[in-house]
């Protein structure tokens, strides 16, 4: 909010939380804290605060509900089967025992409820939450402060990044390197002591110094302000200028300042001065973009001739050529000018469409051009190569001139050394050609449509022209906030997921409108930071590249867990139903099912959601909005593993007495029949309560005397072992990736979970006894090896399945949802082969410079 004149506002009151975009003034504080208007709203919002779910969390909850319904149906079916069998038995046998009958019904209901618990995949939303929280914490370690956790997820789908130049691609440590008046004068930015007279004649030094100081809101002590102004102040400091003494030459009561805006492209200050040969008078000092300042000059203060000369066409061309040459070297070029005037000329009632007053545009005296250099960050080229290999298109949007933008874009690798036509756009021309932005409801500008729907429906006027202009472009120069905003709207309408960087208050609309907004933590304004989803604590593009990797890792972690969850939930339900239908008893007891649920849901979600990203994520294109969560390869994983698990477990259930060896001394019953061995063999005795499709008891007659069977203890342990190796196989979701141990040493949480499950399972089997329905003597070590071998057999099965589905090729084309046209990300980035595929480990190894701005 900016109130230049009280007549422009319907109320003289400024609410708490209002952001001052520009201007200076004094305020009288009337209320603070909870008593302010914003405080009351905040208190009400806190009372009504509700957690906002991310799109992925919502999709997982929907999937969990669907799977839960299947589990509920299975549980009801199981209980129904038990009840029907119970009634048929009682009707046929006529044997009624109230205590036994109630116990049977109660156990059936408990088993059904337990099956519902294990069937409902509550771990799905949990896996998303853990993965998002883990990614947010790791991004903070990489200098990304996540303000909205949904941004971690969205970064995995980003296909275009519109980045600023200053401070993001460059170091934002600017220094003056060149001055031009009638000839270029190079400044050694490494030299601590300078002689101002080498660059500006003594006669004009006071004007030059005042021109810099008057149009500056920065300070070297403390270090605050824009880097451009700090660079100019630092030049004066090294030249030995006494800031305090020079500033006293201003009559502050008569100072009028017109701040810089992207529309004005200049900063002007009217002061009463007492310096130089001009005596005491009113003077206008102007600083800004050389294109607009030069147009308003009619005199040139010649440093060599030490006199004012006419600023004719020849001189104007010479200055413009010098400015273009400086810009082509990557310098930010500013122009300084001044004008003698009377206070009567300072008319502030009328401005043009850019907010520039008439007296600022004419009658200026050209002072000099200033070239300021901002060195690109050394790690930017690597980060851009990472984005290219990840299928993300990076475009640079800057307010600098086209020459400066192109020079920097070449240096960092966004453009090649001979950019083709159409790769560089002028912001104003772009905005004019596409017709700007209009309301999506009434297709009018400045309409009266209200509500959030109007905001959501806002669009560019001519989408076809937008597509033609942006097809293959890499740089937008002389960009204004409204140009960036239109770019975001058009790219989103074209089917892209867009990330945007911004630092100014005027960038807030684009940051808010983008899918993921990045605000500069060092140089960004408070309004920009509040509008952003993620704050770059060091204003470094390298941090954006890392956020992409972690965003994709969220999707990868969720997909890993889904294929594990569906596999084990489905097989558990089938095994329980099979036991009920075939042998009138469940395969696993209620307590065993609860332990399996803990392994499958909570512990597995923790293990998979905290896995660090792998290099394979860079080989995939951005995740599209309509991409299915379960891919073809995942269905192959689920189908193959379910088939193997059911085959093994049903075989052990039906024929375990012929497949599983037994050890130790035999135990005989009263009829001298073996309780431990299967007849005269060395295999375990059947642990099934009844015979197949029969009421004839099998092990049921021994259970109360001798406890749970070794047969079903092996079944339980084998299933846990199979679940562990399924968890290990689930680490890989990319067809063609064969090594399940790759990167395991970096997954400390995963290793901890695996070891915890193994240790707990050993304690349960060895000492759980009746409580966990396990044999009193546990298992023999050979039986342990058999269980582990049955699980380990899944490893070669996983390799075969991934080979069958084959390795998906890299797809770096960004398909447009509306037009079907194809963009190749960073097609203009001509990097060496060694840069095209950058391992994540190398990306994280790159150091980030820490500069105090």
Buried (B, 14 or more C-beta within 10 A) or exposed (E): BBBBEEEEEEEEEBEBBBBBBBEEEEEEEEEEEEEBEBBBEBEEEEEEEEEEBBEBBEBBBEBBEEBBEBBBEBBEBBBEBBBEBBEEBBEEEEEEEEEEBEEBBEBBBBBBEBBBBBBBBBBBBBBBBBBBBBBBEBBBEBBBBBBBBBBBBBBBBBBBBBBBBBBBBBBBBBBBBBBBBBEEBEBEBEEEEBEBEEBBBEEBBBBBBBBBBBBBEBEBEEEEBBBBBBBBBBBBBBBEBEBEEBEEBBEEEEEEBBBBBBBBBBBBBBBBBBBBEEEEBBBBBBBBBBBBBBEBBBBBBBBEEEEEEEBEEEBBEBBBEBBBBBBBBBBBBBBBBBBEBEEEBBEEEEBEEBBBBEBBBEBBBBBBBBBBBBBBBEBBBBBBBBBBBBBBBBBBBBBBBBBBBBBBBBBBBBBBEEBEEEBBBBBBEBBEBBBBBBBBBEEEEEEEBEEEEBBEBBBBBBBEBBBBBBBBBBBBBBBBBBBBBBBBBBBBBBBBBBBBBBBBBBBBBBBBBBBBBBBBBBBBBEBBBBBBBBBBBBBBBBBBBBBBBBBBBBBBBBBBBBBBBBBBBBBBBBBBBBBBBBBBBBBBBBBBBBBBBBBBBBBBBBBBBBBBBBBBBBBBBBBBBEEEBBBEBBBBBBEBBBEBBBEBBBEBBBEBBEBBBBBEEEBEEEEEEBBBBBEEEEBBBBBBBBBEEEEEEBBBEBBEEBBBBBBBBBBBBBBBBBBBBBBBBBBBBBBBBBEBEBBBEEBEBBEBBBEBBBEBBBEBBBEBBEEBBBBBBBBBEEBBEBBBEBBBBBBEBBBEBBEEBEBBEBEBEBBBBEBEBEBBBBBBBEBEEEBEBBEBEEBBEBEBEEBEB
